[in-house]
Amino acid sequence: MQKFNYYSPTRIVFGAGTRNDIGTLIKEFVVKKVAVIFGGNSAKKSGLLDLVEDKLKSEGMDVLLLGGVVPNPLLSKAKEMTKEALKFGAEFVLAVGGGSVIDTAKFVAIGVANPDTDIEEFFFQRKKVEKSAPIGTVLTIAAAGSETSDSAVLTDDVTGTHIKKGITTDYNRCRFAIMDPELTYTLPKYQIGAGVADIFMHTSERYFTNILGNHLTDEMAEGLFRDIIKYGPVGVENPADYEAMSEIMWCGSVSHIGLTGLGAKGDTPRDGDWSCHQLGMAISALFDSTHGATLSAVWASWANYVKNENISRFASFARKVYGVAETDDKKAADIGIERTVEFFKSVGMPVSLRELLNREVSEKDCEDLAVNCSYNKSRSIGSFKSLDYNDMYNIYMEAR
């Protein structure tokens, strides 16, 4: 087990009806002006936005509503919202939504605390984040785990690169997260399935590492795999199943809170591998595809491409997660990969680029994706196996 320094300060307020606690939670921060970040009409139609606004105003706070965040959130929108929040004099930033909304709110909070610096400077990592306004969230989608993570990801639609990238800093940590599973009941099945895939992948990225000997961490990761595999299909089939949706929601936070990768930090800046996320983010950037669906579309191709770097790891995954009895490591690994493909299918997710994009995928498409993912052939990704431009291209081609 490698050295680690674990920090997770987010207060979790979990359970049915906890959305009603929003006013008293923010009141503890002794602020008067709150910028509320949200996405589209669902927060309005459900009445959640009205409830949040009423609860805050009843505690004597002024509220600025900033909507219009889209999936694969845009840097330009975060910049626009930051200007409005600064003009308003926001002291606290509240996200009402899922990962895209929360990630946007994190950048707005950084911008509010640094009024003399364009948030582009932080996005492109030309400046280091050293302060941020306090941020909280009312979670409505179980997927990204952004409510407890230290990361925030946007798509650059400002400079023309169309690269989807993020920043990782403890200043991105939400002060609290209200996690009310009832708020997920009205989600479309595809969106729930994409969230389930993302949750699975946040632990998969940490689990597949060449740094072994993390027995307790592995047990936690394998337990999370088994839980999301059990309850993911149930939640997709019946979004109003409280037990299933509560398990999915809690899995989402635990999967991206760092626990399932403790002791596995390698040469990369963070724990785990993260190749599939990088491959998937390029797909989202070029084709505006749903994040979780991009991950399921490339996972098997990535797994088959890298498995021989440590076949025993994939074999252990198959035995511990799926109960595979096969004693031959290569055969067990292949069974585990196939079972994972079946799992993605069971929650309605694509398992190829053709299924994802609903069209044939050309060699030129794969070249464009590999160029985007490799930052124009200037970087490699991954730690389980380091992948350069040619490797990325090959994986995209296999994923067609």
Summary of the structure (lengths in Angstrom):
residues: 400
radius of gyration: 20.4
end to end distance: 37.2
largest distance: 65.4
contacts: 1429
relative contact order: 0.11
helix: 53%
strand: 11%
